[in-house]
Each structure stands twice: as C-alpha cells, then as structure tokens.
Amino acid sequence: MALFQWTERPAAVLQQGGVIAPDERLPWPQTAAMGVQHVIAMFGATVLAPILMGFNPNIAILMSGIGTMIFFLITGGRVPSYLGSSFAFIGVVITVTGYKSGANANIPVALGGIIACGVVYALIGAVVHALGTGWVERLMPPVVTGAVVAVIGLNLAGVPIKNMASNNFESWMQAVTFVCVGIVAVFTRGMVQRLLILVGLVLASIVYAIFTNGMGWGKPIDFSGIANAAWVGAPAFNAPTFSGPAMLLVAPVAIILVAENLGHIKAVTAMTGRNLDQYMGRAFIGDGVATVVSGFAGGTGVTTYAENIGVMAATKIYSTAVFLFAALIAVVLGFSPKFGAVIQAIPLPVMGGVSIVVFGLIAIAGAKIWVDNRVDFSQNRNLIVAAITLVLGTGDFTLGFGDFKLGGIGTATFGAVLIYALLNRNASPGVSVADAPNVEAPTR
C-alpha cells in the first residue's frame, strides 16, 4: 500500500458483512460517514479529560485531529487508530497544578510536563523501532495485553453509570440508549448497521427530546447554546513553562501510554488478522510527537483511543482512510464553537448509554486477544495474571509514590507485567502454545 492510497471496496461489501482492511476503503461518502462516527465516539472522552484538568476542550478536539494526522504520517497510514485526550495525565496534572475547578491557572506548568512525557515516549518508540518488538513482547505477551485492554474498558465503566445519570429517569434513558444501539447493531444491515453508534445516539436523543422537551419528564435539551455559538472561532492557545519537578512527575506517564498503545495495536491485530508489530515503534513515535505538539499548543497529552477501537470491533471497518477523514473533521470542528455547542447539547444520559456500549466493546476486545491467541487459562500463571489485573483495574486500585499517584489502569498495567515476569521465571525457554499468536485472517 502506497501512502495515501487505498483499494476501494464496493459499498455492497457492507450488505455482505465483509471486513474492510486497513489498506482498503469504502466509497468516499461511506468513508466520510464512518469518519463522523469515529469523531462522535472519541468526543465524549476527549472533551471530558480536559474538563477534568481545567484545559480548553476546543483545543483538545483540534489537537486530537492534528495528532491523528501526525500519527497517520509517521506510521505511513498503516495503523488504524485515533488519538484523543489521555486520562493517564489527569492525576499528575492535578498534582503539579494544584487544580480544583473551573479554568486551570497553572496550565503552562502542566504543558511542560506533557511535552517531556511526549519526548520520553517518542524515544521509547525509537528504541523499539531500532531493536524490534521482541523485548516488549516478552514483557507483555497476549495474556498481559488482553488483560490490559479489557481493563481499560472495565476501569471506565463506572464513569457513565455513576457520573452520567443523576436520577432514575436519566438511568432509564441510558438504558433506552444502549437498547437503541443494540437494535441498530442486530436488526439493521449495510451502512446503517456500521453506523450503529451514531444512529443509536440520534434515535436515543430523539426519544429523550420527546420525553423531556415534549412531555416535561426530565431536563429538556437546551438549544440556546447552539443558536448563540459562532460558526468559526479560534480557541485560546497556551504556551508551556518548563519546570523540573513538574517534568519529572509527568514524564513517567509515558510508560502507561506505551502499555495502552501496545494493547491497542494487539487488539487491532487480533481484529484485522494483520500483524502490525512492525509498525509498533513508529506508532509510539507518532503518539509521542503528537503529544509534544499538543503540549506546545496548550492541549492535553494524547493516546490511541480505545473508544475508536470499540467502534472498529463493532463495524469491522479498519480502513485508515476513515481515521484520516475523522482527523480532518476534528481539525475543522476545533475551530467551530457551533459544533462544540451541538455536541454539548447531547443529553448526558444519552452519551452515558453510548459510553456503556463502547466501554463494553473495549473489554470484549481484550477478551478477543485471549481467544485469538489461545491463551491457556488452565495454566495457573495465566489465570493469576488475568485475575489480578482485572480486579486492580476495575476496582481502580491506586498506589502513591510521594506526590505521584498511579491509578487503576496504571497499577493494572504494571501489575500485569511484573506479576507475569515473576511467575514466568521458571517457565521453559521459548514461547508456549498458550502465548503464541495465532490470529486467523477475517473473511471478507
């Protein structure tokens, strides 16, 4: 596959339930529609992360698009991934800035740390690109990567359930939303089925508007923000300040990003049947460079997004053209307060219902790594590693190292690596059948 070129697949492939590989694409109208769906899928988390840190959400959207383009260029268009705001930075950013609520007055200090993290991340990628992925594979075999991917979804599960429904009516609307998505996923065909997240969200929003705006049962959708927002407007950029203590505190987040990215690539490999290990170093470099660029513009650190992997798992469309289109949309929308207002108008319970589906799909993608690689859970080593990892991540087990806090995803990731290494010390040399990749290519 040459850069920026894809083999076009006919739209009829959608009706047949076929797979669209990374080096293929649908006709441009369908590709554009899928790009919109990926923007919607990443939007909630990409906006939520900066809000929790006191950053500008519009800059986060803009830099997610620019970061995804950087990632696309550095990986040569071979790796289907979207880069969005990373939750791994939240704890350390709050620590170094002393952030409480509202706008964060100390963003420049955090930006210096984010840039330092991106540099470390890119350097790790350069080492992987030069020396290969063997040492990474030994540290993180399928039983570990599958658990880490699953934990990302499970760790986030409490967000929509605990924070995105404040009363019984809103909980029911979350249920209506994931039922709508499920109905679209199972009982429709073709492009409508592939757009299950977007279509389900629209249907649920209509139902919500009928009950609230029409019947007065709950908080109505407020359209005034959309009417008052400008169509075009530049976000407020921030310049970084480089503080040694802040950089030392934020830079280690690079290790968590490596684990996340590795898990995501393994998940995409399992779903597509295409071995993407040869691009792993470039993927790390792309993510690191994108984080550096985002930091210089006043944005959050970025990472490959599990939400979009969940969408790929549901749609079976892995074309990198879709992600390039999504990135272009994000860049345009980053300069449009009107779009931000539209997304902000989506009822929180509806977004919560969609999040339940997407986070669940992430967890299942981790389990699929185990299945596709024939991880043998009759071996106590694999059983213990997976069991402990899942509970650490799902329970958000946190460890403190002075001012540095390692949250659930971090403790689960490092715990999985360290426990596997400890329990694997007496194993025979080589890779066992349980840990050997055995991913069958999907039928088209």
N, C-alpha and C positions, 0 to 999 in steps of 0.2 A: 504494500500500500504506500503510495506516494503521499507526502504531506498535503493535506487539504483535499485529498481525492478519496472518494468512496464509491463502491459499486452500488448502483441503485437497485433496490429490490422493489418489485411492483406492490402496489397497495393491496392486491389480492392476498399477499402473504399474511396480512392481518386476519383475514377471514379464515385462513387455514391454521391459525395458531402458531405460525412459524416464528423462529428466532431471528432477530436482526443483529448480526455480529458487529463488533467494534469497527471493522473496516467496511461496513455496509451502511446504507441509509435508505430510508423511505423517500418517496417523492417529497419535495420541499414543503408543500402545505402540511403534510402529516408530521414532518420533522419539526416544523415550527410549532405545531400544536403540542407535541411532546416536550419541546423546549419550555413552553409556558407551564406545563405541568411540573417540570423539574424546578422552575422558579418558585412555584407555589409550594412545592414540597420543602424546599430549603428555607422559605421565607420566615416561617414562624420562629425557628431556632436561630436563624441568622440575625433576626431583629431582637429576639429575647436576650441573647447573650450580651450585646452591647448595652441594652437597657439595664441589665443586672450589674453592669460595671460602670454605668454613667456615661457611656460613649454615645455618639450620634448614630442612630440606626440607618440614616440615609447613606452615610459614609460606609457603613458596614455592607449595605447592599451593593454600592458602587464597587467597593474593593473585592467583594465576592466575585463579581463579574470579571474585573481586571485580573484577579488572582487565578481564576479558572482559565483565562486566556493564556496567562504565563505558564500555567501547568500544562496546557494543551501544547504550547510551542516546545517546551523543554522535553516533554515525553514524545514529541513527534506525532501527536494525535493518535497514539496507540492505546492509551489508558482511559477508559470511560469513567470520569469522576468529576464531581462538582466540589469546589472549595467554598466553604462558608465559615462563619464565626465559630471559633473553637471554645467549648465550655471548659476546656482544661485550664484556660487562663484566668477564670473568674476568681478563684480563691487567692492566687498570688497577686493579681491586680488589686483586689480589695485590700490586701495586706500592705502593699507598697504605697498605695494612695490614701489609705485611711478612709475609703469611700463609705458613705452611709446611704444617701438617697439623692434624687434629683440629678443635676449636672455634676460631673466629676471635675473638680477644680484642679486636680493633680494629674490629669491625663498625660501631659508631656513626660513625666517620670515613668509612667507605665509603658509609654510608647518606646522609650529607650530600652527597657527590659524586653519588650516584644521583639524589637529588632535584633537584640543579642540572641534571643531564642531562635529566631529565624536563621541567623548566621550559623549557630551550632547545628541546627537541623540540616542545613544545606551541606555543611562539612561532613556530617554523618553520611549523607547521601553520596557525596563524592567518594568516600571510603568504600561504600557498598558498590558503587559503580566500578571502582578500580579493582576491588578484590573479589567481587561476586557476592552472592547472597548466601553462600554455604554457612558462614558463621551465624548469620541471622536465622537461617533455617534450623540450625542445631539449638539455638536458644528458644525458638518459637515454632515447634512442629505443629501439625494440624490440631492435635488435642488442645494446645495452648491457644492458637489463633482462633479456633472455633469458639472456645470459651470467651475469649476477649471480645469477639464480635457480638456474641449473644449478650454479654454483659452490658455492652453499650446500649442496646435496646432496653434491657431489663432495668438498668440504672435510671433511665429516663422515664420509665413507666409511671412513676409517681407524679411527674410534672403535670400531665393532663388530668389525672384522676384527683389529685389533691389541690391543684392550684388553678384549674381552668373551669371549675364548676362550683359556684358558691351556694347553691341551693338545690332542692330536689328537682325543680323544673329544668334547671340547666343540666343536671345529671341525665335526665331523660332526653334532653336534646343531644347530649353526647351519644347516647345510645341510638337515637334516630340517625345521627350522622354515620356511625360505623355500620349500621344496618344498610343505609343508602349505599355506602361504598361496597359493602358485601353483595348487595343486589346487582349493582353495576358489574362487579367483578365476575359474578357467576352467570347471570341471566342475559347479558348483552354479548355482542360479538363485534369484531372488527375494531375500528378506531375508538368507538365509544368505550369498549372494554379496556383498551390500552390506556384510555384517559380516566381510569376508574377513580383516581384520587380527585382530580379536578371536577369531573362530572358529579361525583358523590358530594363534594363540597358545595357545588352550586345548588344541587337538589336540596340538601340539608338547610342551606341558607334561605331558600325559598320557603321551606316548611317553617323555619324559625320566624321568618318575617310574617307569615300568615298568623301564627300563634301570638306574636308579640305586637307588631305594628297593627295587625288587623283585629285581633281579639283581646289585646291588652293583658295577656297572661304573664308576661315577663318583661325584662328590659328590652325596649324596642331598638332596632337598628337605627343609628344616628347617621343620617346622610349629610348633615350640615358641614362636616369636615371636608367631604368630597367637594361640595359646592364652593367652599371658600378657598380651597387649596389652589395654588398656581400650577399651571401645566409644566412650566420649566423653571428650575431654580438650582443654583449650585449649593451643595452642602457646605457647612463650616468646617474647613480643614484645620488640623492641629499639627504643630511641629514638635519633634521629640526633644527630650532633655536626657542626657546620659549620666546616670547615677550608678556608681559602682555597686553599692549594696542592692539596689533595685535590679540591676542586670544579673547579679549573682543569684538572686531569688527567683527571677522569672526564667532564666536560661534553661534550667533543668527540665522545664515543661517539654523541651524537645524530645526527651525520651518517651514521654507519653504519646506525643504526636507520631513518633516512629512506630510505636506499637499499634496505634489506631490505623495508620496508613497501611502498615503491613497486613493487619487484619482485613482491611477493606480490599486490598489487592487480592488476597487469598479468597475472599468472598466472591469477587468478580470473576476470578479464575474458575472457581467452582461452578458459578452460574453459566459462564460462557463456554467452558471447555477449552479456552485459550490460555496457555501458560504465559502469564505476564511478568514472571520473575525477572526476566532480562531487563525490564523497564523499572524495576523497583528503585534502583539508585537514582535514576532520573526523576522518578516520582517524588522521592524525598527531597531532591534538589529543587524541583518545581514548587513543592509546597513550602520549602524554606525560603526561597526567593520571593514567593508571593507574600509570605508573612512579613519579610523585610520591607517590601514595597508598601504593604498595608500600614505598617508601623510608621513609615515616613509620611504617610498621608493623613494619619490620625485615626486609622481603623484598628480593629481588633486583629489578633492572630488568627490565621485560617487553617483549616484542615479539610481533608477529604470527607465528604458528608455521608453519613450512614443513611440519612433520610432518603437521599437520592439512590443509594444502593437498594433500599427497600422498594422504591418505585421501579427500578430495573428488575428486581426479583418478581414483581407482580406483572409487569408488562412484557418481559422478555425482549426488550429493545435496548441494546447495549451500544448503539451507534455513537461514536464520539462526535458526530455532526450535531446530534441533539444537544450535547453539552456546550459546544461552541455557540450554538444558537441561543441556548439559555444564558450563556455569559454575555452575549451581545444585548439580550433583553435586559439583564440586570444592570449593565452599564447605562443603558438609556434610561431605565427606571430610576437609577440612582440620582439622576438629575431631574426627576419629576416628582415633586411633592404631591401631585394629584394621584399618582399611583400609590404612593405610600398611604395616602388617605383612604383609598379604596381598600387596601389590604387591612388597614387598621379598623375599617368598618366591619370586617368579617366578624361575626359574633364569636366571642371567646369559647363558648361551649362547642361550637361547630369546629373551630380549629382544634379544640381538645379531642373531639371524636376522631378527626383525621389523624391526629398525633398518635392516638391509641393504635390505629391500624398500622401506621408507618413504623412505630417503635416495635410493634409485634413482628412485623416483617423483618426488621433488623435482627431480632432474636432468632427467628427461624433461619435466617441466612447463616448465622453461626452454627446452628444445628446441622445445616446442609453441608457445611465443611466437614463435620464429623462423618456424616453418611457417605459423602462422595470419596473421602479418603479412608473409609473403612476403619475408623478408629475403634479399637477393640476395648470395650468397657468391661470385659471380663478380666483385664489386667488391672490390678489394684492401683498401679501408678497412674494410669489414665483416669480411672474412676475418682481418685482422691484429688487430682489436679483440677478436673472439671467441677467437682462438687464444691470445693473450697472457693474456687474462682467465682462461680455463680452466686454464692451466698455473699461473698465480700462485695461484689459489685452491686447486686440487687439491694443489699442492706445498707449500701453507702458507707462501708467501714472506712473510717478516717484515722490516719496516723499523723502526729505532729512531730516535726523536727525543728525545734525552736519556733521561729515565726513561719516556717514553711509547713503547709498543710497538704497532705496527699489524700485526696478524696477517693470515693468508691471505685471509679474507673481506674485511677492510678494504682491503688492498692491491689485491685484485682489483677491488673496487668503485670505489675512487678511480682505479685504473689504467684501468679501462674508460671512465670519464667523461672523464678527462684525455686519454687517447690518442685517443678518438673526437673530442673537441674539436680536438685538434691536427691530426689527419688530415682533418678536415672543413672546415678553414679555407678551402680553395679551391673547395669544392663550390658549385654554383649555388644561389641562394636558393630557399627553399621546401622541401617535404618530398618526397623522391624516392619512387617506387613501392616501392622496396625497404624504405623505412622507414614507409610509410603503413599505419595499422591497417586490417585487412581481415578481421575476425573474423566468421565466419558463425554465426548463431544455431543452437544444437544442436537436433536434432529430439527430440520427446518421444513 
